[in-house]
Amino acid sequence: MIYYNGKNMHLRITGGKLKGKKIFHKYKISIRPTSSKVRESIFNRIINSNLLEIKILKNNIRFTDIFCGSGIIGFEALSRNFDQVTFIDNNEILINSIYKNAYNLNLHKKIDTFCANAITPPKAKASSDIIFLDPPYNSGISTPTILALEKRGWISNKTTIFVETSSKEELITPDSYLIYDVRNYGTTKVSTIKKA
């Protein structure tokens, strides 16, 4: 849920060591944050499955939040002890706000932020273990974004990608990817995909 107070809004982190902490934004920007129900479901699946079993033991988990908006998904990952989180969005105001929130929570050394178009992303330092992709609903840009991320080194054969779309939207993935889980949450759908 979004809370507005004049020009301010905040979102609460739902789980982990930062549960209940607020992420603040100082501008009324039209964004659609992932709901708390969906966030909890995604991270329960990640943590309670074998997706990151080996990585958790090594404590070296890389998470990327693309079309990050408020950044709440990435902060949920940080709250759950992910080692490094990258935020990518084309809105400079939101990116600056994410960095300020990370600094206030003493997490700024664990993040990278990029103000960039997701279809032309920067080159990755290393591939991600988990990518959360939340493009504008019904935009049809999930596939070109995935292909661009792969080309720039964000995706490996071990990367798991969560894609949030409208529940009525058909997700068409690149030929080399498989959808192996789809879950609906009212008007929202989250598909889990990996390279075949």
Summary of the structure (lengths in Angstrom):
residues: 196
radius of gyration: 15.5
end to end distance: 35.6
largest distance: 47.7
contacts: 598
relative contact order: 0.14
helix: 27%
strand: 29%
